[in-house]
Amino acid sequence: MKPLHKFFIFTVAVCLSFVSLKAQELKMNQMQVIGSHNSYKIGIEKPLMDLIVSQNPEAIGLAYTHIPLTQQLDLGLRSLEIDVVYDPEGGRFSHPKGLDMLTSMGLEPEPYNAETMNEPGFKVLHVPDIDFRSHCPTFKGCLSDIRDWSQSHSDHLPIIITINPKISGLERPGFAEVLPFDRKVLDALDGEILEIFNDSELVTPKQVKGKQATLRKAIIDKGWPDLAKVRGKILFVFDAGNELTELYMEGDENYARPMFSSTNNDNPHAALFIMNDPVKQEKQIAELVKQGFMVRTRSDADTREARTGDKTRFEAATRSGAQVITTDYYLKSLSPDKDFEIIFVDGRYQRCNPVLTNSSTCDLP
């Protein structure tokens, strides 16, 4: 082989090694991924949807659906959102009013697994009685599906799962009453997570805090774990109103709870923020990202962007450096006219963070 050819091959090898090394040295917050919003949701069947919209035109925002969680993960999505309602005795949501509404119209409802809903424990649904169909009706079922997929794809980028507690329903005669969340309920919610996942499978506040005085100080001073060390793991985020979030953090000076809390920037527990309007909040998101925090935002909401083809929110979200961008339309086939899709320009759902890395030299293998 001629010396010049040897030199060329050596140079290419060095460059490839450099790119690979850079990817291995990335921190967890230096990724940007696309995820799904209300990831478990199966769309409302059309006759019921038409009836609901006839009574309230704004309810068209409920007209979307998802493929099963594991199929989303197969595509490359690395963030999911799960809504939970408390059902300690079981059966509270086993006979949705929407089924009776369809029957009263002379229609046969699609099959509904009431037996599963009779089991005690947290249930997963969007709006009790009208938007109640789920790919995994129980919280443990959703978590088990994710765990099994994760264990069989052990090198995946960390999956960020947002947990949204539902504390209200439709206050109408015959409709299910949604129970409030108190400390006991929050402990039970943590308990179901820890029943399915062991500590080694999670990225937890305590792990990230390490020996620092607070989680916020750890984020500012030493940052998130190396991405290579958290591959194959799951991170949970508690997304609730201020009052419930304060209750979740109260008394947790040792950071023993498994979920990160979306809280105020100056809170000792601050690490990851839910900021759903990247157009209005783009500058604020970018500032937090540059400080080392992680942010989840949304590229679309209530089917509006999909119906108009508007990607303004998505473009702002990508520019902001928000690590997680959620959508209802990661596939064109899910959009109203089969023509709207949220995906990065290279046709992937995960990439290096454009605010925190040099995209020309960075890649996520």
Helices and strands as residue ranges (DSSP letters): H 3-24, G 28-30, E 31-36, H 46-55, G 57-62, H 69-75, E 79-84, H 97-104, H 114-117, H 139-152, E 159-165, H 183-196, G 199-201, E 202-203, H 205-209, H 215-221, H 227-230, E 234-238, H 242-249, E 259-261, E 272-274, H 278-291, E 294-298, H 304-308, H 312-320, E 324-327, G 332-334, E 350-352
